[in-house]
Amino acid sequence: MLNENIKAIRKSKGLSQQELAVKLNVVRQTVSKWEQGLSVPDSDILISLSEVLETPVSTLLGEIVTETEVDTLKAISEKLEVINLQLAQRKTTRRKIIYWLVISLCAIIVIVFAILLALESPYLGWNYGDPETAVLGVAFHSLEWLFVRVAPIILIGAVIGIFLIRKKE
């Protein structure tokens, strides 16, 4: 909500992210993060932002104002706190998704290893006199060779990733 309002009002005023950043004495990346919803401006910057964009703070925060009311720092900070909580929840959700994706990657690697072990490289006994069989056998061998060499590194990295993600929670 805040991020979309900042972007829409900035564009309607004909300002680039860089121009807005200069007026607020911040870097362009900060404005970009606000507009992407990755962070929110603090209350002092929010007031400066409303002055630069000539828009009430309540409008930036997404309220439809029916009567004029004075924006106090306390009200603004409460709204920013809600936005920060939403950002924290989003970050926690992303971390959980990454955690389970990494666990899934580990499981897939172990399953493929088990399948390759159970198959015992059947292509080694094929008749390579036939060109199609030879190409297929080389492809299977290349896949198995690459997997056996790269998968352990990926598995170790994934296990380390699981512990690091768990540690931060």
TORTOR-749046 format. One record per residue (C-alpha): x, y, z; residue in one letter. Coordinates in steps of 0.1 Angstrom, whole numbers, padded with zeros to 4 digits, always signed. Layout:
BEGIN
XYZA...
END
This chain:
BEGIN
+0000+0000+0000M+0026+0026+0011L+0051+0014-0016N+0025+0017-0043E+0014+0051-0032N+0049+0065-0031I+0056+0052-0066K+0023+0064-0080A+0025+0099-0065I+0062+0102-0074R+0054+0094-0110K+0023+0117-0111S+0046+0145-0099K+0070+0137-0128G+0099+0128-0105L+0124+0101-0110S+0137+0079-0081Q+0170+0098-0083Q+0153+0132-0082E+0132+0122-0052L+0162+0107-0034A+0182+0140-0039V+0153+0160-0024K+0151+0137+0006L+0189+0134+0010N+0188+0096+0006V+0203+0073-0020V+0182+0062-0050R+0183+0026-0038Q+0165+0036-0007T+0136+0050-0027V+0137+0019-0048S+0134-0003-0017K+0104+0018-0005W+0087+0014-0038E+0094-0024-0039Q+0080-0028-0003G+0114-0041+0010L+0116-0013+0036S+0097+0017+0048V+0108+0052+0055P+0110+0063+0092D+0086+0089+0105S+0108+0119+0099D+0115+0108+0063I+0078+0101+0058L+0070+0137+0068I+0097+0150+0044S+0084+0127+0017L+0049+0141+0021S+0062+0176+0019E+0083+0169-0012V+0054+0151-0029L+0029+0177-0016E+0007+0149-0003T-0006+0143+0032P+0011+0115+0051V-0023+0098+0056S-0027+0096+0018T+0008+0081+0015L-0002+0055+0041L-0033+0047+0021G-0061+0062+0042E-0090+0079+0025I-0093+0111+0045V-0129+0123+0049T-0121+0151+0073E-0088+0169+0078T-0070+0156+0108E-0035+0164+0120V-0010+0137+0115D+0010+0131+0147T+0043+0114+0149L+0027+0088+0172K+0000+0079+0146A+0026+0077+0119I+0049+0055+0139S+0021+0032+0148E+0013+0028+0111K+0049+0022+0103L+0051-0004+0130E+0022-0023+0114V+0040-0021+0080I+0073-0033+0096N+0054-0063+0111L+0040-0071+0077Q+0075-0070+0062L+0089-0092+0090A+0061-0117+0084Q+0069-0117+0047R+0106-0123+0054K+0098-0152+0078T+0076-0167+0052T+0103-0165+0025R+0128-0180+0049R+0105-0210+0056K+0099-0215+0019I+0137-0215+0012I+0142-0238+0041Y+0118-0264+0027W+0131-0260-0008L+0166-0268+0004V+0153-0298+0023I+0135-0309-0008S+0167-0305-0028L+0186-0327-0003C+0158-0354-0006A+0159-0353-0044I+0197-0357-0044I+0195-0387-0020V+0167-0403-0041I+0186-0399-0074V+0217-0414-0057F+0197-0443-0046A+0182-0448-0080I+0216-0446-0097L+0230-0471-0071L+0201-0495-0077A+0205-0494-0115L+0242-0501-0113E+0249-0483-0146S+0231-0507-0170P+0243-0488-0200Y+0278-0503-0195L+0265-0537-0209G+0248-0522-0240W+0260-0530-0275N+0276-0498-0287Y+0278-0510-0323G+0244-0492-0329D+0250-0454-0332P+0218-0445-0314E+0225-0468-0285T+0261-0454-0284A+0248-0418-0282V+0222-0427-0256L+0248-0447-0235G+0273-0418-0236V+0245-0394-0226A+0236-0416-0196F+0272-0420-0186H+0278-0382-0189S+0247-0375-0167L+0257-0401-0141E+0294-0389-0141W+0284-0352-0137L+0258-0360-0110F+0281-0382-0090V+0307-0354-0089R+0285-0323-0085V+0257-0336-0063A+0278-0342-0032P+0290-0306-0033I+0254-0293-0037I+0243-0317-0010L+0269-0304+0015I+0260-0268+0006G+0223-0275+0011A+0229-0291+0045V+0250-0261+0055I+0222-0239+0042G+0196-0258+0063I+0216-0252+0095F+0222-0215+0087L+0186-0209+0080I+0175-0227+0111R+0202-0209+0132K+0188-0174+0122K+0153-0184+0133E
END
